[in-house]
Amino acid sequence: MTTKTDEQRPGAQAARHAMHWKKTREVTYLLLSIWLLTGFLSIFFARELHDLSLLGWPLSFYLAAQGSALIYLAIIACYAWRMRRLDLQYRDPDRDRNQT
């Protein structure tokens, strides 16, 4: 008589899959919130930041033209890094064995 390990049980696979998507949604919501805040705050505080300068340009101009784009690239890099870690953490070991 053979007993199935947790990885071979359909219920364990479904639970692992559900946890993966829960973590994925959490990361997505967090990064979307950061994206929304950076886009909103740079516009909201543009008048106050106009008096400050960075490399000869008003800070509000820099944030609108360059800073937001750099933050968006950082958000994309963070998302890719975190999703790679989550995919490796919650991958299906049976699928890995069948592919080799």
C-alpha positions in Angstrom: 0.0 0.0 0.0 1.4 3.4 -1.0 0.5 6.6 0.8 0.5 9.9 -1.0 2.6 12.7 0.3 1.2 16.2 0.7 2.6 17.2 -2.7 0.7 14.4 -4.4 -2.7 15.1 -2.9 -5.1 17.3 -5.0 -6.2 19.2 -1.8 -2.7 20.2 -1.0 -2.1 21.3 -4.5 -5.3 23.4 -4.5 -4.3 24.9 -1.1 -0.8 25.8 -2.4 -2.3 27.3 -5.6 -4.8 29.4 -3.5 -2.0 30.6 -1.2 0.1 31.6 -4.3 -2.7 33.7 -5.7 -3.4 35.3 -2.3 0.3 36.3 -2.0 0.3 37.5 -5.7 -2.8 39.7 -5.0 -1.2 41.2 -1.9 2.0 42.1 -3.8 0.0 43.5 -6.7 -2.2 45.7 -4.4 0.8 47.0 -2.5 2.7 48.0 -5.7 -0.4 49.5 -7.3 -0.9 51.6 -4.1 2.7 52.8 -4.3 2.2 53.6 -8.0 -1.0 55.6 -7.2 0.5 57.5 -4.3 3.7 58.5 -6.3 1.6 59.7 -9.2 -0.8 61.6 -7.0 1.6 63.0 -4.5 4.0 64.4 -7.1 1.1 66.4 -8.7 -0.5 67.3 -5.4 2.7 68.8 -4.0 4.0 70.3 -7.3 3.5 73.9 -6.1 5.4 73.4 -2.8 8.2 71.5 -4.6 8.6 74.2 -7.3 10.9 76.3 -5.1 13.3 73.4 -4.6 15.7 72.6 -7.5 17.6 69.6 -8.6 20.4 70.0 -11.2 19.0 73.4 -12.1 15.4 72.3 -12.7 12.5 72.7 -10.3 12.0 69.6 -8.3 8.3 69.3 -9.3 9.4 69.2 -13.0 12.0 66.6 -12.2 9.5 64.4 -10.4 7.0 64.6 -13.2 9.5 64.1 -16.0 12.0 61.7 -14.5 11.3 60.7 -11.0 7.9 59.0 -11.7 9.4 57.0 -14.5 12.2 55.8 -12.3 9.8 54.8 -9.6 7.7 52.9 -12.1 10.7 51.0 -13.3 11.6 50.2 -9.7 8.0 48.9 -9.1 8.2 46.7 -12.2 11.6 45.3 -11.1 10.2 44.7 -7.6 7.2 42.9 -9.0 9.3 40.7 -11.3 11.7 39.8 -8.4 8.9 39.0 -5.9 6.8 37.0 -8.4 9.9 34.9 -9.3 10.4 34.1 -5.6 6.7 33.3 -5.1 6.6 31.0 -8.2 9.7 29.1 -6.9 8.2 28.8 -3.4 4.8 27.5 -4.6 5.8 25.5 -7.7 4.4 22.1 -8.3 7.0 19.4 -7.5 5.1 16.8 -9.6 5.2 19.0 -12.7 8.9 19.4 -12.2 9.5 15.6 -12.0 7.4 15.0 -15.2 9.3 17.5 -17.3 12.7 15.9 -16.7 
